[in-house]
Amino acid sequence: MSAYIVKNLEPTDFDALMTLEEDVFGAEGESTLGPYYVRLCCDFFGQHCFLCLHEGKPAGYLLSFVREREAYCTTLAVVPEFQGTRCVALLLRAFVSSIADRVDSCWFTVKEDNKAARALHASLGATETGVRQGFYGPGDERIVSKIDAEAFAKLRARYERLGLLQRRAEPELATPAPIPSMSVGAPLMTGMTGTTGAVALG
């Protein structure tokens, strides 16, 4: 089986990522990410950004950002030579694993004519929520989709069943407090006042 490795982005991956941008988007006449953006991903946001290597050769990458309990996947791209291979699945596995315990939802944006990406987002449980005009500049239109909390929980459960994510440990049940003993001859209580304790589930 061909050797694939998926790793978090590091500062030394800058040149590889810029080359991938040209190979994937530049070759099709699309605009490419600026070096400042790529440098930020490599130097500061590598925890949730990934590079896929095939026998040491860069094959694809995924860029994302996390804010509070939401993730935003900005780019998932694979060079033509490796499209249709395990590269996409491995990148998604790394991404979902990195955010599974950090977020409750995930956002995507995509061009209307990118049917492959839209189908992929839908397979992850994303629902298209609207269209943003002028997203990356005048005339740029993007469909926005979201994996909400319920769909994200299902996605996580699916990855657990497939053995791609470690199952969450079951919460331990609290040991009941011992009932205090009553001394023989103690007076009976005819009334009780106090507050009701609330139990938070989560």
C-alpha positions as CSV (number, residue, x, y, z in Angstrom):
1,M,0.0,0.0,0.0
2,S,1.3,3.5,-0.9
3,A,2.6,5.4,2.1
4,Y,0.6,8.4,3.1
5,I,1.5,10.7,6.0
6,V,-0.8,13.5,7.3
7,K,0.9,16.0,9.6
8,N,0.1,19.3,11.3
9,L,1.4,22.3,9.4
10,E,4.8,23.7,10.6
11,P,6.8,26.8,9.6
12,T,9.0,24.7,7.3
13,D,5.9,23.7,5.2
14,F,5.5,27.2,3.8
15,D,7.1,26.6,0.5
16,A,5.3,23.3,0.0
17,L,1.9,25.0,0.6
18,M,2.6,27.8,-1.8
19,T,3.6,25.3,-4.4
20,L,0.4,23.3,-3.8
21,E,-1.7,26.5,-4.1
22,E,-0.2,27.0,-7.6
23,D,-0.6,23.4,-8.6
24,V,-4.3,23.2,-7.5
25,F,-5.7,26.6,-8.0
26,G,-3.2,28.6,-10.1
27,A,-3.2,25.9,-12.8
28,E,-6.9,26.4,-13.2
29,G,-6.7,30.2,-13.4
30,E,-8.1,30.6,-9.9
31,S,-6.7,33.2,-7.5
32,T,-4.3,31.7,-4.9
33,L,-3.7,32.4,-1.2
34,G,-1.4,35.2,-0.4
35,P,1.9,34.4,1.3
36,Y,0.9,36.3,4.4
37,Y,-2.1,34.1,4.9
38,V,-0.1,30.9,4.3
39,R,2.6,32.0,6.7
40,L,0.0,32.6,9.4
41,C,-1.4,29.1,8.9
42,C,2.1,27.5,9.0
43,D,3.4,29.5,12.0
44,F,0.4,30.1,14.2
45,F,-2.6,27.9,13.3
46,G,-1.0,24.5,12.5
47,Q,-2.9,22.7,15.3
48,H,-6.0,22.5,13.0
49,C,-4.2,22.7,9.6
50,F,-2.8,19.7,7.8
51,L,-0.5,18.6,5.0
52,C,-0.8,15.2,3.3
53,L,2.4,13.7,2.0
54,H,2.6,10.7,-0.4
55,E,6.0,9.0,-0.1
56,G,7.4,12.4,1.0
57,K,5.7,14.4,-1.8
58,P,3.0,17.0,-0.9
59,A,-0.3,15.8,-2.2
60,G,-2.9,17.9,-0.5
61,Y,-3.8,20.1,2.5
62,L,-6.5,21.3,4.7
63,L,-6.7,24.7,6.4
64,S,-9.1,25.6,9.2
65,F,-9.6,28.0,12.1
66,V,-11.3,27.4,15.5
67,R,-13.0,30.1,17.5
68,E,-14.6,29.2,20.8
69,R,-16.9,26.2,20.0
70,E,-17.0,26.7,16.2
71,A,-14.6,25.6,13.4
72,Y,-14.3,27.1,10.0
73,C,-12.7,24.9,7.3
74,T,-11.4,27.3,4.6
75,T,-9.6,25.0,2.2
76,L,-9.4,21.4,1.3
77,A,-7.4,20.8,-1.8
78,V,-5.6,17.9,-3.5
79,V,-3.4,18.1,-6.5
80,P,-4.9,16.4,-9.6
81,E,-2.5,13.4,-9.4
82,F,-3.9,12.4,-6.1
83,Q,-7.6,13.3,-6.5
84,G,-9.7,10.2,-5.9
85,T,-7.2,8.6,-3.6
86,R,-7.1,8.2,0.2
87,C,-5.7,11.7,0.6
88,V,-9.0,13.4,1.2
89,A,-10.2,10.8,3.7
90,L,-7.0,11.0,5.6
91,L,-7.1,14.8,5.7
92,L,-10.7,14.8,7.0
93,R,-9.8,12.2,9.6
94,A,-7.0,14.3,10.9
95,F,-9.3,17.4,10.9
96,V,-12.3,15.8,12.6
97,S,-10.0,14.3,15.2
98,S,-8.4,17.6,16.0
99,I,-11.7,19.4,16.5
100,A,-14.0,16.6,17.9
101,D,-13.5,17.7,21.5
102,R,-13.1,21.4,20.8
103,V,-16.2,22.4,18.8
104,D,-19.9,21.8,18.4
105,S,-20.2,23.0,14.8
106,C,-18.2,23.5,11.6
107,W,-18.6,26.0,8.7
108,F,-17.7,25.7,5.0
109,T,-17.9,28.0,2.0
110,V,-17.8,26.8,-1.6
111,K,-18.5,28.0,-5.1
112,E,-21.9,26.9,-6.6
113,D,-20.3,24.9,-9.4
114,N,-18.0,22.9,-7.2
115,K,-20.3,19.9,-7.0
116,A,-17.6,17.6,-5.6
117,A,-16.9,19.8,-2.6
118,R,-20.7,20.4,-2.0
119,A,-21.3,16.6,-2.0
120,L,-18.4,16.1,0.4
121,H,-19.7,18.7,2.8
122,A,-23.2,17.1,2.6
123,S,-21.7,13.7,3.3
124,L,-20.2,15.1,6.6
125,G,-23.7,16.3,7.6
126,A,-23.4,20.0,6.5
127,T,-26.5,21.9,5.4
128,E,-26.4,24.8,3.0
129,T,-27.6,27.9,4.8
130,G,-27.3,30.7,2.3
131,V,-25.2,32.6,-0.2
132,R,-22.6,35.3,0.5
133,Q,-22.0,37.9,-2.1
134,G,-18.6,39.5,-2.6
135,F,-17.0,37.0,-0.2
136,Y,-13.4,37.3,-1.5
137,G,-14.1,40.4,-3.5
138,P,-16.5,41.9,-6.0
139,G,-18.3,39.3,-8.0
140,D,-17.2,36.4,-5.8
141,E,-20.2,34.4,-4.6
142,R,-20.0,31.6,-2.1
143,I,-22.5,29.1,-0.7
144,V,-22.2,28.8,3.1
145,S,-22.9,25.5,4.7
146,K,-22.8,24.3,8.3
147,I,-22.5,21.1,10.3
148,D,-24.7,22.1,13.3
149,A,-24.4,20.6,16.8
150,E,-26.7,17.7,16.2
151,A,-25.1,16.7,12.9
152,F,-21.6,17.2,14.4
153,A,-22.5,14.8,17.2
154,K,-23.6,12.2,14.6
155,L,-20.4,12.7,12.6
156,R,-18.3,12.1,15.7
157,A,-20.3,9.0,16.5
158,R,-19.8,7.7,13.0
159,Y,-16.0,8.2,13.3
160,E,-16.0,6.4,16.6
161,R,-17.9,3.4,15.2
162,L,-15.4,3.2,12.3
163,G,-12.5,3.3,14.8
164,L,-11.2,6.6,13.5
165,L,-11.8,8.4,16.8
166,Q,-11.4,7.2,20.3
167,R,-14.6,6.8,22.1
168,R,-15.3,9.3,24.9
169,A,-15.0,7.8,28.4
170,E,-18.3,7.2,30.1
171,P,-18.8,9.6,33.0
172,E,-18.3,8.0,36.4
173,L,-21.4,7.8,38.6
174,A,-21.1,9.7,41.8
175,T,-21.0,7.5,44.9
176,P,-24.1,8.2,47.1
177,A,-23.4,9.9,50.3
178,P,-23.9,7.7,53.4
179,I,-27.2,8.2,55.2
180,P,-26.4,9.7,58.6
181,S,-27.4,7.4,61.5
182,M,-30.0,8.6,64.0
183,S,-29.3,8.3,67.7
184,V,-31.8,6.3,69.6
185,G,-34.2,8.6,71.4
186,A,-33.6,11.5,69.0
187,P,-36.7,13.7,68.5
188,L,-38.6,13.2,65.3
189,M,-38.5,16.1,62.7
190,T,-42.0,17.4,62.0
191,G,-40.9,19.9,59.2
192,M,-38.0,20.8,56.9
193,T,-37.1,23.9,55.0
194,G,-34.2,24.4,52.6
195,T,-33.1,24.7,49.0
196,T,-33.5,22.1,46.3
197,G,-30.2,21.0,44.7
198,A,-30.1,21.2,40.9
199,V,-28.1,18.6,38.9
200,A,-26.5,19.8,35.7
201,L,-26.3,17.2,32.9
202,G,-23.6,17.7,30.3
